[in-house]
Amino acid sequence: MKLALVNASPRGKKSNSGLLLKWLVRDLPADAEKTLVCAVKAEDQKAAIGQIAGCDALVIAFPLYTDAMPGITKKFFENMMESKKSFSGKPVLFIIHSGFPEAVQSRMAERYVRYFAGLMDMHPAECLIIGGTEAMRFAPEEAFGKRANALAALGKKFVAGQVLTESDLHMPGHREKFPRAVMGLFNVIAPLTDVFWNQLLKKNGAFKKRFDRPYQ
Ligand SMILES: Cc1cc2nc3c(=O)[nH]c(=O)nc-3n(C[C@H](O)[C@H](O)[C@H](O)COP(=O)(O)O)c2cc1C
């Protein structure tokens, strides 16, 4: 089985998406054939798609950005459509993950990828949603040991062509939606988490533009 792994994060190799893919293949046999590509540069995407065109199954991991997906991820899907024949009939697992812990945040993106898989005739199409991933890049791997183990078990089942159950697709600590009281608490601590995101905006010269609404 030739497995294609697509890291569709704008952060490329140093991303949480990359870490999730690493854990997913951790327990596969050493001789398992895997091809990992990054979608980070739009100009390289067609070549990356050429590299994985001969695969038997695919895993595509990407983060939630502004309640949807990064532009380069969407571009990758659009480029894949031009090579539809290379992917139709192949099983695909999408991993959509977000900074916010609730899975419900990613359900819109899930609808998109399921629709996309339908257009591509890729089946079965599975979707794994993982909340609360931002800290993974900074934390010691042991801090996410349970998640890594669950992903490794899922990877083995997916590669073996086994049917994935709902519990396979719920990582430890999976939370669909927080109760209202918890949401109230988030509103109180939101200004603290804003410190981190505002730093990123300033670093990228985008802080002053943060309330821009270019399409209105
Ligand atoms: C520009 C940007 C927008 C984001 N938007 C959201 C969002 O709308 N909802 C959310 O839960 N997380 C959001 N996040 C958090 C990312 O989903 C999270 O940090 C993820 O772990 C990044 O994965 P990566 O390292 O693979 O890119 C955003 C992050 C960035 C940088």
The ligand as an SDF file (V2000), in Angstrom:
LIG
                    3D

 31 33  0  0  0  0  0  0  0  0999 V2000
   -4.2710   32.9350   10.7290 C   0  0  0  0  0  0  0  0  0  0  0  0
   -4.8250   31.8980   11.6850 C   0  0  0  0  0  0  0  0  0  0  0  0
   -6.1960   31.7420   11.7840 C   0  0  0  0  0  0  0  0  0  0  0  0
   -6.7210   30.7850   12.6590 C   0  0  0  0  0  0  0  0  0  0  0  0
   -8.0890   30.6570   12.7680 N   0  0  0  0  0  0  0  0  0  0  0  0
   -8.5960   29.7550   13.6280 C   0  0  0  0  0  0  0  0  0  0  0  0
  -10.0180   29.6130   13.7810 C   0  0  0  0  0  0  0  0  0  0  0  0
  -10.8140   30.2790   13.1330 O   0  0  0  0  0  0  0  0  0  0  0  0
  -10.4880   28.7080   14.6830 N   0  0  0  0  0  0  0  0  0  0  0  0
   -9.6400   27.9300   15.4270 C   0  0  0  0  0  0  0  0  0  0  0  0
  -10.1320   27.1350   16.2320 O   0  0  0  0  0  0  0  0  0  0  0  0
   -8.2910   28.0340   15.2970 N   0  0  0  0  0  0  0  0  0  0  0  0
   -7.7540   28.9190   14.4190 C   0  0  0  0  0  0  0  0  0  0  0  0
   -6.4000   29.0300   14.2910 N   0  0  0  0  0  0  0  0  0  0  0  0
   -5.5400   28.1350   15.0720 C   0  0  0  0  0  0  0  0  0  0  0  0
   -4.9710   26.9900   14.2140 C   0  0  0  0  0  0  0  0  0  0  0  0
   -6.0180   26.1750   13.7100 O   0  0  0  0  0  0  0  0  0  0  0  0
   -4.0700   26.1570   15.1030 C   0  0  0  0  0  0  0  0  0  0  0  0
   -3.0700   27.0210   15.5750 O   0  0  0  0  0  0  0  0  0  0  0  0
   -3.4350   24.9840   14.4110 C   0  0  0  0  0  0  0  0  0  0  0  0
   -2.8090   24.1500   15.3750 O   0  0  0  0  0  0  0  0  0  0  0  0
   -2.3840   25.3940   13.3800 C   0  0  0  0  0  0  0  0  0  0  0  0
   -1.8990   24.2440   12.7720 O   0  0  0  0  0  0  0  0  0  0  0  0
   -0.5900   24.2090   11.8600 P   0  0  0  0  0  0  0  0  0  0  0  0
    0.5920   24.4090   12.7750 O   0  0  0  0  0  0  0  0  0  0  0  0
   -0.6250   22.8690   11.2310 O   0  0  0  0  0  0  0  0  0  0  0  0
   -0.7110   25.3160   10.8480 O   0  0  0  0  0  0  0  0  0  0  0  0
   -5.8540   29.9720   13.4280 C   0  0  0  0  0  0  0  0  0  0  0  0
   -4.4700   30.1460   13.3110 C   0  0  0  0  0  0  0  0  0  0  0  0
   -3.9530   31.0980   12.4520 C   0  0  0  0  0  0  0  0  0  0  0  0
   -2.4410   31.2480   12.3580 C   0  0  0  0  0  0  0  0  0  0  0  0
  1  2  1  0
  2  3  1  0
  2 30  2  0
  3  4  2  0
  4  5  1  0
  4 28  1  0
  5  6  2  0
  6  7  1  0
  6 13  1  0
  7  8  2  0
  7  9  1  0
  9 10  1  0
 10 11  2  0
 10 12  1  0
 12 13  2  0
 13 14  1  0
 14 15  1  0
 14 28  1  0
 15 16  1  0
 16 17  1  0
 16 18  1  0
 18 19  1  0
 18 20  1  0
 20 21  1  0
 20 22  1  0
 22 23  1  0
 23 24  1  0
 24 25  2  0
 24 26  1  0
 24 27  1  0
 28 29  2  0
 29 30  1  0
 30 31  1  0
M  END
$$$$
